[in-house]
Amino acid sequence: MKFTVPPAVARAANSEVRKVTSVRLNRVIGGGVVAAGVLAFVALGAAFRPGGEHEQGFSSGSGWTALLTTWVLVLTVAAAAAFGAVGAGSEFGYGTLAVGSQFTPDRTLLLSTKLAVAGAFSLGTVLAMEVLGGAAMRLAGGSRVPMDGGFYGVLIGVALAAVCWAVIGTAVGLVLRSPTQALAAVLGWAVLEPLIWITARAIGFGGLAAVLPVSSTVGAISGGRYAKSTLIAPTPAAMALLVLWSAAAGAAGWWFLTRRDI
């Protein structure tokens, strides 16, 4: 049985891929994410010492190298959100969305390919960073660096979070129609939500904070490190919540895209 892609889908996907690859800033950000990840993993591998601060393995390690790697992974997810928000929001200023809708009048298909391409490029970038970084960490640290379940759990969580936040950022960009506003909304929420955690815990509703998107992201990429926290959902639940948040954002993007003039 021969599988063929419908011409409308192939045309829409080709357009979205060209939009992403033709922007130099996207290539710079993608290359920067990969380079930063590899360097952080090399530092972690070179400084890794069994016992002490790394007694329980990768996902629960402490020390400056573990902290550096954690922040690089967090910034990787943030970069995926910014990539989606700026890319989608900029299309209204440049008029590329209006032109694209002439060739893809089905706005549901237009949105689907836009979200899929944003997620795919984010996933590809993160996987390149993780594969190259993991190999570099093993070369720098040798067999003393445990590539255990916690290690792979963190990598899977980061890959999933990057895809989800690329979708969320793209949807926010389509809703707000401005790269500046979309970027401010996504990154601003990342700053605001921890304040909601503190307030919720203070009034005795800390468990409600666990369902919020940033809390779900922390749970998804932590490899189970915060399993006992009332503010962070366990990793499997956090991953499911993050997928639900990206689905809700995609639905909001579809609602606004199909009901407003481009």
PyRosetta script that sets phi, psi and omega in degrees:
from pyrosetta import init, pose_from_sequence

init()
pose = pose_from_sequence("MKFTVPPAVARAANSEVRKVTSVRLNRVIGGGVVAAGVLAFVALGAAFRPGGEHEQGFSSGSGWTALLTTWVLVLTVAAAAAFGAVGAGSEFGYGTLAVGSQFTPDRTLLLSTKLAVAGAFSLGTVLAMEVLGGAAMRLAGGSRVPMDGGFYGVLIGVALAAVCWAVIGTAVGLVLRSPTQALAAVLGWAVLEPLIWITARAIGFGGLAAVLPVSSTVGAISGGRYAKSTLIAPTPAAMALLVLWSAAAGAAGWWFLTRRDI")
pose.set_psi(1, 122.9)
pose.set_omega(1, -177.0)
pose.set_phi(2, -92.1)
pose.set_psi(2, 126.9)
pose.set_omega(2, -179.9)
pose.set_phi(3, -94.3)
pose.set_psi(3, 127.2)
pose.set_omega(3, 178.4)
pose.set_phi(4, -125.1)
pose.set_psi(4, 141.4)
pose.set_omega(4, 177.6)
pose.set_phi(5, -86.5)
pose.set_psi(5, 129.4)
pose.set_omega(5, 177.6)
pose.set_phi(6, -55.2)
pose.set_psi(6, 139.6)
pose.set_omega(6, -177.5)
pose.set_phi(7, -54.7)
pose.set_psi(7, -37.8)
pose.set_omega(7, -179.4)
pose.set_phi(8, -64.2)
pose.set_psi(8, -39.3)
pose.set_omega(8, 179.4)
pose.set_phi(9, -68.4)
pose.set_psi(9, -46.0)
pose.set_omega(9, 180.0)
pose.set_phi(10, -61.7)
pose.set_psi(10, -39.5)
pose.set_omega(10, 179.7)
pose.set_phi(11, -66.3)
pose.set_psi(11, -43.4)
pose.set_omega(11, 179.5)
pose.set_phi(12, -66.5)
pose.set_psi(12, -42.8)
pose.set_omega(12, -179.9)
pose.set_phi(13, -65.2)
pose.set_psi(13, -41.4)
pose.set_omega(13, 178.7)
pose.set_phi(14, -61.5)
pose.set_psi(14, -39.4)
pose.set_omega(14, 178.5)
pose.set_phi(15, -63.7)
pose.set_psi(15, -44.0)
pose.set_omega(15, -178.8)
pose.set_phi(16, -67.9)
pose.set_psi(16, -38.9)
pose.set_omega(16, 178.2)
pose.set_phi(17, -62.6)
pose.set_psi(17, -42.0)
pose.set_omega(17, 179.4)
pose.set_phi(18, -64.6)
pose.set_psi(18, -37.3)
pose.set_omega(18, 178.5)
pose.set_phi(19, -61.8)
pose.set_psi(19, -41.8)
pose.set_omega(19, -178.1)
pose.set_phi(20, -71.0)
pose.set_psi(20, -46.9)
pose.set_omega(20, -173.5)
pose.set_phi(21, -75.4)
pose.set_psi(21, -19.5)
pose.set_omega(21, -177.9)
pose.set_phi(22, -83.7)
pose.set_psi(22, -11.7)
pose.set_omega(22, -179.1)
pose.set_phi(23, -91.5)
pose.set_psi(23, 118.1)
pose.set_omega(23, -176.3)
pose.set_phi(24, -62.7)
pose.set_psi(24, -35.8)
pose.set_omega(24, -178.6)
pose.set_phi(25, -60.7)
pose.set_psi(25, -36.5)
pose.set_omega(25, 178.3)
pose.set_phi(26, -62.8)
pose.set_psi(26, -40.8)
pose.set_omega(26, 178.8)
pose.set_phi(27, -67.4)
pose.set_psi(27, -38.0)
pose.set_omega(27, 179.2)
pose.set_phi(28, -65.6)
pose.set_psi(28, -45.1)
pose.set_omega(28, -179.8)
pose.set_phi(29, -64.7)
pose.set_psi(29, -44.5)
pose.set_omega(29, 179.3)
pose.set_phi(30, -61.0)
pose.set_psi(30, -45.6)
pose.set_omega(30, 178.3)
pose.set_phi(31, -65.3)
pose.set_psi(31, -36.8)
pose.set_omega(31, 178.2)
pose.set_phi(32, -65.8)
pose.set_psi(32, -39.4)
pose.set_omega(32, 178.3)
pose.set_phi(33, -63.0)
pose.set_psi(33, -45.3)
pose.set_omega(33, 179.9)
pose.set_phi(34, -63.9)
pose.set_psi(34, -46.1)
pose.set_omega(34, -178.5)
pose.set_phi(35, -63.9)
pose.set_psi(35, -44.3)
pose.set_omega(35, -180.0)
pose.set_phi(36, -63.6)
pose.set_psi(36, -40.8)
pose.set_omega(36, 179.0)
pose.set_phi(37, -63.7)
pose.set_psi(37, -43.9)
pose.set_omega(37, -179.8)
pose.set_phi(38, -63.0)
pose.set_psi(38, -44.6)
pose.set_omega(38, 179.5)
pose.set_phi(39, -62.7)
pose.set_psi(39, -41.0)
pose.set_omega(39, 179.5)
pose.set_phi(40, -65.4)
pose.set_psi(40, -41.6)
pose.set_omega(40, 179.1)
pose.set_phi(41, -67.6)
pose.set_psi(41, -36.0)
pose.set_omega(41, 176.5)
pose.set_phi(42, -63.2)
pose.set_psi(42, -45.0)
pose.set_omega(42, 179.0)
pose.set_phi(43, -61.8)
pose.set_psi(43, -41.4)
pose.set_omega(43, 179.5)
pose.set_phi(44, -64.8)
pose.set_psi(44, -43.2)
pose.set_omega(44, 179.6)
pose.set_phi(45, -65.6)
pose.set_psi(45, -41.3)
pose.set_omega(45, -178.3)
pose.set_phi(46, -68.0)
pose.set_psi(46, -33.9)
pose.set_omega(46, -176.5)
pose.set_phi(47, -95.1)
pose.set_psi(47, -2.2)
pose.set_omega(47, -173.9)
pose.set_phi(48, -68.7)
pose.set_psi(48, 130.8)
pose.set_omega(48, 177.0)
pose.set_phi(49, -133.6)
pose.set_psi(49, 121.0)
pose.set_omega(49, 178.5)
pose.set_phi(50, -59.7)
pose.set_psi(50, 141.5)
pose.set_omega(50, -177.2)
pose.set_phi(51, 85.0)
pose.set_psi(51, 171.9)
pose.set_omega(51, 178.9)
pose.set_phi(52, 64.4)
pose.set_psi(52, -125.8)
pose.set_omega(52, -175.5)
pose.set_phi(53, -69.3)
pose.set_psi(53, -16.8)
pose.set_omega(53, 178.6)
pose.set_phi(54, -114.2)
pose.set_psi(54, 27.7)
pose.set_omega(54, -172.5)
pose.set_phi(55, -60.2)
pose.set_psi(55, -36.9)
pose.set_omega(55, -174.8)
pose.set_phi(56, -102.4)
pose.set_psi(56, 14.7)
pose.set_omega(56, 174.4)
pose.set_phi(57, 100.6)
pose.set_psi(57, -172.2)
pose.set_omega(57, -170.8)
pose.set_phi(58, -62.2)
pose.set_psi(58, -51.5)
pose.set_omega(58, -169.9)
pose.set_phi(59, -68.5)
pose.set_psi(59, -20.1)
pose.set_omega(59, -179.1)
pose.set_phi(60, -114.2)
pose.set_psi(60, 13.8)
pose.set_omega(60, -178.5)
pose.set_phi(61, -70.4)
pose.set_psi(61, 157.1)
pose.set_omega(61, 177.3)
pose.set_phi(62, -126.6)
pose.set_psi(62, -170.1)
pose.set_omega(62, -177.5)
pose.set_phi(63, 94.8)
pose.set_psi(63, 167.3)
pose.set_omega(63, -172.7)
pose.set_phi(64, -66.9)
pose.set_psi(64, -34.2)
pose.set_omega(64, -179.2)
pose.set_phi(65, -69.9)
pose.set_psi(65, -40.0)
pose.set_omega(65, 176.5)
pose.set_phi(66, -65.4)
pose.set_psi(66, -39.3)
pose.set_omega(66, 178.1)
pose.set_phi(67, -65.3)
pose.set_psi(67, -41.0)
pose.set_omega(67, 178.3)
pose.set_phi(68, -61.6)
pose.set_psi(68, -46.1)
pose.set_omega(68, 179.9)
pose.set_phi(69, -63.1)
pose.set_psi(69, -40.8)
pose.set_omega(69, 178.6)
pose.set_phi(70, -60.6)
pose.set_psi(70, -45.1)
pose.set_omega(70, -178.7)
pose.set_phi(71, -68.0)
pose.set_psi(71, -35.3)
pose.set_omega(71, 176.4)
pose.set_phi(72, -63.6)
pose.set_psi(72, -40.9)
pose.set_omega(72, 178.3)
pose.set_phi(73, -66.4)
pose.set_psi(73, -39.5)
pose.set_omega(73, 177.3)
pose.set_phi(74, -63.4)
pose.set_psi(74, -44.5)
pose.set_omega(74, 179.3)
pose.set_phi(75, -66.8)
pose.set_psi(75, -28.3)
pose.set_omega(75, 175.3)
pose.set_phi(76, -62.6)
pose.set_psi(76, -44.6)
pose.set_omega(76, 177.3)
pose.set_phi(77, -65.3)
pose.set_psi(77, -41.4)
pose.set_omega(77, 178.5)
pose.set_phi(78, -63.0)
pose.set_psi(78, -37.4)
pose.set_omega(78, 178.4)
pose.set_phi(79, -64.6)
pose.set_psi(79, -36.4)
pose.set_omega(79, 177.4)
pose.set_phi(80, -64.5)
pose.set_psi(80, -41.4)
pose.set_omega(80, 177.9)
pose.set_phi(81, -64.5)
pose.set_psi(81, -43.9)
pose.set_omega(81, 179.9)
pose.set_phi(82, -65.2)
pose.set_psi(82, -39.1)
pose.set_omega(82, 178.1)
pose.set_phi(83, -58.4)
pose.set_psi(83, -46.9)
pose.set_omega(83, 179.7)
pose.set_phi(84, -67.5)
pose.set_psi(84, -44.3)
pose.set_omega(84, -176.4)
pose.set_phi(85, -65.3)
pose.set_psi(85, -48.3)
pose.set_omega(85, -177.8)
pose.set_phi(86, -68.8)
pose.set_psi(86, -41.6)
pose.set_omega(86, -179.0)
pose.set_phi(87, -61.5)
pose.set_psi(87, -47.4)
pose.set_omega(87, -178.7)
pose.set_phi(88, -72.1)
pose.set_psi(88, -42.9)
pose.set_omega(88, -179.0)
pose.set_phi(89, -65.1)
pose.set_psi(89, -32.7)
pose.set_omega(89, -178.0)
pose.set_phi(90, -69.4)
pose.set_psi(90, -24.1)
pose.set_omega(90, -176.1)
pose.set_phi(91, -63.8)
pose.set_psi(91, -28.2)
pose.set_omega(91, 179.3)
pose.set_phi(92, -73.4)
pose.set_psi(92, -34.7)
pose.set_omega(92, 177.9)
pose.set_phi(93, -72.1)
pose.set_psi(93, -39.1)
pose.set_omega(93, -179.2)
pose.set_phi(94, -84.2)
pose.set_psi(94, -15.1)
pose.set_omega(94, -179.8)
pose.set_phi(95, 79.8)
pose.set_psi(95, 10.4)
pose.set_omega(95, -177.6)
pose.set_phi(96, -71.7)
pose.set_psi(96, -28.7)
pose.set_omega(96, 179.3)
pose.set_phi(97, -69.2)
pose.set_psi(97, -40.1)
pose.set_omega(97, 178.1)
pose.set_phi(98, -63.6)
pose.set_psi(98, -40.7)
pose.set_omega(98, 178.1)
pose.set_phi(99, -66.7)
pose.set_psi(99, -43.6)
pose.set_omega(99, -179.7)
pose.set_phi(100, -62.5)
pose.set_psi(100, -34.1)
pose.set_omega(100, -179.7)
pose.set_phi(101, -68.7)
pose.set_psi(101, -20.0)
pose.set_omega(101, 176.0)
pose.set_phi(102, -70.4)
pose.set_psi(102, -33.3)
pose.set_omega(102, 179.4)
pose.set_phi(103, -91.5)
pose.set_psi(103, -22.4)
pose.set_omega(103, 176.4)
pose.set_phi(104, -128.0)
pose.set_psi(104, 80.0)
pose.set_omega(104, -176.5)
pose.set_phi(105, -67.6)
pose.set_psi(105, -21.1)
pose.set_omega(105, 177.3)
pose.set_phi(106, -75.3)
pose.set_psi(106, 104.5)
pose.set_omega(106, -174.0)
pose.set_phi(107, -71.3)
pose.set_psi(107, -25.3)
pose.set_omega(107, 175.0)
pose.set_phi(108, -65.8)
pose.set_psi(108, -42.5)
pose.set_omega(108, 176.3)
pose.set_phi(109, -66.4)
pose.set_psi(109, -39.4)
pose.set_omega(109, 179.3)
pose.set_phi(110, -60.7)
pose.set_psi(110, -46.1)
pose.set_omega(110, 179.4)
pose.set_phi(111, -66.5)
pose.set_psi(111, -43.7)
pose.set_omega(111, -177.4)
pose.set_phi(112, -59.5)
pose.set_psi(112, -44.9)
pose.set_omega(112, -179.9)
pose.set_phi(113, -68.9)
pose.set_psi(113, -35.1)
pose.set_omega(113, 178.9)
pose.set_phi(114, -64.1)
pose.set_psi(114, -46.4)
pose.set_omega(114, 179.0)
pose.set_phi(115, -66.5)
pose.set_psi(115, -41.3)
pose.set_omega(115, -178.3)
pose.set_phi(116, -64.9)
pose.set_psi(116, -42.5)
pose.set_omega(116, -179.4)
pose.set_phi(117, -68.4)
pose.set_psi(117, -41.1)
pose.set_omega(117, 177.2)
pose.set_phi(118, -61.1)
pose.set_psi(118, -44.7)
pose.set_omega(118, 178.5)
pose.set_phi(119, -65.3)
pose.set_psi(119, -40.0)
pose.set_omega(119, -178.2)
pose.set_phi(120, -66.5)
pose.set_psi(120, -42.6)
pose.set_omega(120, 179.3)
pose.set_phi(121, -67.2)
pose.set_psi(121, -38.6)
pose.set_omega(121, 177.2)
pose.set_phi(122, -64.5)
pose.set_psi(122, -43.9)
pose.set_omega(122, 179.0)
pose.set_phi(123, -62.6)
pose.set_psi(123, -43.9)
pose.set_omega(123, 179.6)
pose.set_phi(124, -61.6)
pose.set_psi(124, -41.0)
pose.set_omega(124, 179.1)
pose.set_phi(125, -64.6)
pose.set_psi(125, -44.9)
pose.set_omega(125, -179.0)
pose.set_phi(126, -66.4)
pose.set_psi(126, -41.9)
pose.set_omega(126, 179.3)
pose.set_phi(127, -63.5)
pose.set_psi(127, -39.9)
pose.set_omega(127, 176.9)
pose.set_phi(128, -61.8)
pose.set_psi(128, -42.6)
pose.set_omega(128, 178.7)
pose.set_phi(129, -64.1)
pose.set_psi(129, -42.7)
pose.set_omega(129, -177.1)
pose.set_phi(130, -70.7)
pose.set_psi(130, -41.4)
pose.set_omega(130, -179.7)
pose.set_phi(131, -66.5)
pose.set_psi(131, -49.7)
pose.set_omega(131, 179.7)
pose.set_phi(132, -66.3)
pose.set_psi(132, -40.1)
pose.set_omega(132, 179.5)
pose.set_phi(133, -67.0)
pose.set_psi(133, -41.7)
pose.set_omega(133, 178.0)
pose.set_phi(134, -62.7)
pose.set_psi(134, -42.1)
pose.set_omega(134, 178.4)
pose.set_phi(135, -65.3)
pose.set_psi(135, -41.3)
pose.set_omega(135, 179.4)
pose.set_phi(136, -66.6)
pose.set_psi(136, -37.3)
pose.set_omega(136, 178.4)
pose.set_phi(137, -64.6)
pose.set_psi(137, -40.7)
pose.set_omega(137, 178.9)
pose.set_phi(138, -67.3)
pose.set_psi(138, -38.4)
pose.set_omega(138, 178.1)
pose.set_phi(139, -65.9)
pose.set_psi(139, -39.2)
pose.set_omega(139, -178.1)
pose.set_phi(140, -75.9)
pose.set_psi(140, -34.6)
pose.set_omega(140, -174.4)
pose.set_phi(141, -104.8)
pose.set_psi(141, -15.1)
pose.set_omega(141, -179.4)
pose.set_phi(142, 69.0)
pose.set_psi(142, -157.8)
pose.set_omega(142, -174.7)
pose.set_phi(143, -73.2)
pose.set_psi(143, -10.6)
pose.set_omega(143, -179.8)
pose.set_phi(144, -74.2)
pose.set_psi(144, -14.2)
pose.set_omega(144, 177.2)
pose.set_phi(145, -87.4)
pose.set_psi(145, 112.6)
pose.set_omega(145, -176.7)
pose.set_phi(146, -80.8)
pose.set_psi(146, 114.1)
pose.set_omega(146, 172.7)
pose.set_phi(147, -89.4)
pose.set_psi(147, 75.0)
pose.set_omega(147, -173.6)
pose.set_phi(148, -95.9)
pose.set_psi(148, -169.6)
pose.set_omega(148, 179.5)
pose.set_phi(149, -61.0)
pose.set_psi(149, -35.4)
pose.set_omega(149, 177.8)
pose.set_phi(150, -63.5)
pose.set_psi(150, -39.2)
pose.set_omega(150, 178.6)
pose.set_phi(151, -61.9)
pose.set_psi(151, -51.7)
pose.set_omega(151, -178.3)
pose.set_phi(152, -69.7)
pose.set_psi(152, -30.6)
pose.set_omega(152, 176.9)
pose.set_phi(153, -63.1)
pose.set_psi(153, -41.6)
pose.set_omega(153, 178.0)
pose.set_phi(154, -64.0)
pose.set_psi(154, -44.6)
pose.set_omega(154, -178.5)
pose.set_phi(155, -63.5)
pose.set_psi(155, -41.7)
pose.set_omega(155, 178.2)
pose.set_phi(156, -64.4)
pose.set_psi(156, -43.1)
pose.set_omega(156, 179.3)
pose.set_phi(157, -62.0)
pose.set_psi(157, -42.2)
pose.set_omega(157, 179.5)
pose.set_phi(158, -65.0)
pose.set_psi(158, -42.2)
pose.set_omega(158, 178.9)
pose.set_phi(159, -61.7)
pose.set_psi(159, -45.1)
pose.set_omega(159, 178.7)
pose.set_phi(160, -64.0)
pose.set_psi(160, -44.0)
pose.set_omega(160, -179.4)
pose.set_phi(161, -62.8)
pose.set_psi(161, -38.8)
pose.set_omega(161, 179.6)
pose.set_phi(162, -63.9)
pose.set_psi(162, -42.8)
pose.set_omega(162, 178.5)
pose.set_phi(163, -63.7)
pose.set_psi(163, -46.9)
pose.set_omega(163, -178.5)
pose.set_phi(164, -63.0)
pose.set_psi(164, -42.4)
pose.set_omega(164, -178.7)
pose.set_phi(165, -74.6)
pose.set_psi(165, -26.6)
pose.set_omega(165, 172.3)
pose.set_phi(166, -64.7)
pose.set_psi(166, -40.1)
pose.set_omega(166, 177.1)
pose.set_phi(167, -66.4)
pose.set_psi(167, -45.9)
pose.set_omega(167, 179.5)
pose.set_phi(168, -61.4)
pose.set_psi(168, -45.8)
pose.set_omega(168, 179.8)
pose.set_phi(169, -61.9)
pose.set_psi(169, -42.1)
pose.set_omega(169, 178.2)
pose.set_phi(170, -62.2)
pose.set_psi(170, -44.6)
pose.set_omega(170, 179.5)
pose.set_phi(171, -62.7)
pose.set_psi(171, -42.5)
pose.set_omega(171, 178.8)
pose.set_phi(172, -63.7)
pose.set_psi(172, -39.6)
pose.set_omega(172, 177.4)
pose.set_phi(173, -62.0)
pose.set_psi(173, -38.1)
pose.set_omega(173, 178.5)
pose.set_phi(174, -71.2)
pose.set_psi(174, -33.8)
pose.set_omega(174, 179.8)
pose.set_phi(175, -73.2)
pose.set_psi(175, -45.5)
pose.set_omega(175, -175.2)
pose.set_phi(176, -86.3)
pose.set_psi(176, -20.8)
pose.set_omega(176, 175.1)
pose.set_phi(177, 62.1)
pose.set_psi(177, 27.1)
pose.set_omega(177, 179.7)
pose.set_phi(178, -151.0)
pose.set_psi(178, 127.2)
pose.set_omega(178, 179.5)
pose.set_phi(179, -64.0)
pose.set_psi(179, -37.5)
pose.set_omega(179, -179.5)
pose.set_phi(180, -66.3)
pose.set_psi(180, -48.1)
pose.set_omega(180, -179.4)
pose.set_phi(181, -66.3)
pose.set_psi(181, -39.5)
pose.set_omega(181, -179.8)
pose.set_phi(182, -65.1)
pose.set_psi(182, -43.5)
pose.set_omega(182, 179.1)
pose.set_phi(183, -65.2)
pose.set_psi(183, -42.1)
pose.set_omega(183, 178.7)
pose.set_phi(184, -64.4)
pose.set_psi(184, -37.6)
pose.set_omega(184, -179.4)
pose.set_phi(185, -67.2)
pose.set_psi(185, -45.1)
pose.set_omega(185, -177.3)
pose.set_phi(186, -68.4)
pose.set_psi(186, -50.9)
pose.set_omega(186, -177.9)
pose.set_phi(187, -72.9)
pose.set_psi(187, -32.2)
pose.set_omega(187, 177.7)
pose.set_phi(188, -64.8)
pose.set_psi(188, -37.8)
pose.set_omega(188, 177.6)
pose.set_phi(189, -64.9)
pose.set_psi(189, -35.6)
pose.set_omega(189, 178.8)
pose.set_phi(190, -62.6)
pose.set_psi(190, -29.4)
pose.set_omega(190, 176.9)
pose.set_phi(191, -83.2)
pose.set_psi(191, -37.7)
pose.set_omega(191, -176.0)
pose.set_phi(192, -73.5)
pose.set_psi(192, -37.8)
pose.set_omega(192, -172.8)
pose.set_phi(193, -59.8)
pose.set_psi(193, -41.3)
pose.set_omega(193, 177.3)
pose.set_phi(194, -57.4)
pose.set_psi(194, -30.0)
pose.set_omega(194, 175.9)
pose.set_phi(195, -67.6)
pose.set_psi(195, -33.4)
pose.set_omega(195, 175.8)
pose.set_phi(196, -67.4)
pose.set_psi(196, -37.0)
pose.set_omega(196, 177.0)
pose.set_phi(197, -58.0)
pose.set_psi(197, -48.9)
pose.set_omega(197, -177.0)
pose.set_phi(198, -61.3)
pose.set_psi(198, -43.8)
pose.set_omega(198, -179.7)
pose.set_phi(199, -65.2)
pose.set_psi(199, -44.0)
pose.set_omega(199, -178.8)
pose.set_phi(200, -63.0)
pose.set_psi(200, -41.3)
pose.set_omega(200, 179.3)
pose.set_phi(201, -68.1)
pose.set_psi(201, -36.2)
pose.set_omega(201, -178.6)
pose.set_phi(202, -65.7)
pose.set_psi(202, -31.7)
pose.set_omega(202, -178.9)
pose.set_phi(203, -98.1)
pose.set_psi(203, 7.8)
pose.set_omega(203, 174.8)
pose.set_phi(204, 87.0)
pose.set_psi(204, 18.0)
pose.set_omega(204, 178.9)
pose.set_phi(205, -122.7)
pose.set_psi(205, 40.8)
pose.set_omega(205, -177.4)
pose.set_phi(206, -59.5)
pose.set_psi(206, -30.6)
pose.set_omega(206, -179.0)
pose.set_phi(207, -63.5)
pose.set_psi(207, -26.8)
pose.set_omega(207, 179.3)
pose.set_phi(208, -67.0)
pose.set_psi(208, -27.8)
pose.set_omega(208, -179.7)
pose.set_phi(209, -65.8)
pose.set_psi(209, -25.6)
pose.set_omega(209, -176.2)
pose.set_phi(210, -66.0)
pose.set_psi(210, -19.0)
pose.set_omega(210, -177.6)
pose.set_phi(211, -90.8)
pose.set_psi(211, -6.5)
pose.set_omega(211, -178.0)
pose.set_phi(212, -74.7)
pose.set_psi(212, 157.4)
pose.set_omega(212, -171.3)
pose.set_phi(213, -64.3)
pose.set_psi(213, -42.2)
pose.set_omega(213, -179.9)
pose.set_phi(214, -69.0)
pose.set_psi(214, -40.5)
pose.set_omega(214, 175.7)
pose.set_phi(215, -60.5)
pose.set_psi(215, -41.3)
pose.set_omega(215, 177.3)
pose.set_phi(216, -63.6)
pose.set_psi(216, -36.1)
pose.set_omega(216, 178.7)
pose.set_phi(217, -66.3)
pose.set_psi(217, -44.6)
pose.set_omega(217, 178.0)
pose.set_phi(218, -59.4)
pose.set_psi(218, -45.1)
pose.set_omega(218, 178.6)
pose.set_phi(219, -63.1)
pose.set_psi(219, -36.9)
pose.set_omega(219, -177.1)
pose.set_phi(220, -70.2)
pose.set_psi(220, -35.8)
pose.set_omega(220, -174.1)
pose.set_phi(221, -99.1)
pose.set_psi(221, 1.1)
pose.set_omega(221, -174.7)
pose.set_phi(222, -90.3)
pose.set_psi(222, -6.4)
pose.set_omega(222, -179.9)
pose.set_phi(223, 64.0)
pose.set_psi(223, 30.8)
pose.set_omega(223, 178.6)
pose.set_phi(224, 83.0)
pose.set_psi(224, 10.4)
pose.set_omega(224, -176.0)
pose.set_phi(225, -65.2)
pose.set_psi(225, -28.9)
pose.set_omega(225, -176.8)
pose.set_phi(226, -110.1)
pose.set_psi(226, 35.2)
pose.set_omega(226, -176.1)
pose.set_phi(227, -60.3)
pose.set_psi(227, -28.2)
pose.set_omega(227, -177.8)
pose.set_phi(228, -95.4)
pose.set_psi(228, 0.9)
pose.set_omega(228, -178.8)
pose.set_phi(229, -79.1)
pose.set_psi(229, 141.6)
pose.set_omega(229, 177.1)
pose.set_phi(230, -81.9)
pose.set_psi(230, -14.0)
pose.set_omega(230, -178.3)
pose.set_phi(231, -95.4)
pose.set_psi(231, -17.0)
pose.set_omega(231, -177.0)
pose.set_phi(232, -120.2)
pose.set_psi(232, 127.2)
pose.set_omega(232, 179.0)
pose.set_phi(233, -71.9)
pose.set_psi(233, 151.3)
pose.set_omega(233, 173.7)
pose.set_phi(234, -55.3)
pose.set_psi(234, 152.3)
pose.set_omega(234, -170.8)
pose.set_phi(235, -53.2)
pose.set_psi(235, -50.3)
pose.set_omega(235, -179.8)
pose.set_phi(236, -60.0)
pose.set_psi(236, -42.5)
pose.set_omega(236, 178.3)
pose.set_phi(237, -66.0)
pose.set_psi(237, -38.9)
pose.set_omega(237, 179.7)
pose.set_phi(238, -63.8)
pose.set_psi(238, -39.3)
pose.set_omega(238, 177.4)
pose.set_phi(239, -62.8)
pose.set_psi(239, -43.2)
pose.set_omega(239, 178.8)
pose.set_phi(240, -63.4)
pose.set_psi(240, -41.5)
pose.set_omega(240, 179.0)
pose.set_phi(241, -63.8)
pose.set_psi(241, -39.0)
pose.set_omega(241, -179.5)
pose.set_phi(242, -65.6)
pose.set_psi(242, -39.7)
pose.set_omega(242, 176.3)
pose.set_phi(243, -62.7)
pose.set_psi(243, -40.8)
pose.set_omega(243, 178.0)
pose.set_phi(244, -63.9)
pose.set_psi(244, -39.2)
pose.set_omega(244, 178.1)
pose.set_phi(245, -64.7)
pose.set_psi(245, -41.2)
pose.set_omega(245, 178.8)
pose.set_phi(246, -67.2)
pose.set_psi(246, -36.3)
pose.set_omega(246, 176.7)
pose.set_phi(247, -65.3)
pose.set_psi(247, -41.2)
pose.set_omega(247, 178.3)
pose.set_phi(248, -64.7)
pose.set_psi(248, -40.6)
pose.set_omega(248, 178.0)
pose.set_phi(249, -65.2)
pose.set_psi(249, -41.9)
pose.set_omega(249, 177.7)
pose.set_phi(250, -61.8)
pose.set_psi(250, -39.5)
pose.set_omega(250, 178.1)
pose.set_phi(251, -64.5)
pose.set_psi(251, -40.2)
pose.set_omega(251, 177.5)
pose.set_phi(252, -64.6)
pose.set_psi(252, -41.4)
pose.set_omega(252, 177.3)
pose.set_phi(253, -61.9)
pose.set_psi(253, -41.1)
pose.set_omega(253, 177.9)
pose.set_phi(254, -63.8)
pose.set_psi(254, -42.9)
pose.set_omega(254, -178.5)
pose.set_phi(255, -59.0)
pose.set_psi(255, -48.4)
pose.set_omega(255, -178.5)
pose.set_phi(256, -72.4)
pose.set_psi(256, -37.4)
pose.set_omega(256, -177.9)
pose.set_phi(257, -67.5)
pose.set_psi(257, -34.9)
pose.set_omega(257, -177.3)
pose.set_phi(258, -87.1)
pose.set_psi(258, -7.0)
pose.set_omega(258, -176.5)
pose.set_phi(259, -120.0)
pose.set_psi(259, 2.6)
pose.set_omega(259, 178.1)
pose.set_phi(260, -126.4)
pose.set_psi(260, 154.1)
pose.set_omega(260, 175.5)
pose.set_phi(261, -69.3)
pose.set_psi(261, 144.7)
pose.set_omega(261, 178.6)
pose.set_phi(262, -92.2)
pose.dump_pdb("model.pdb")
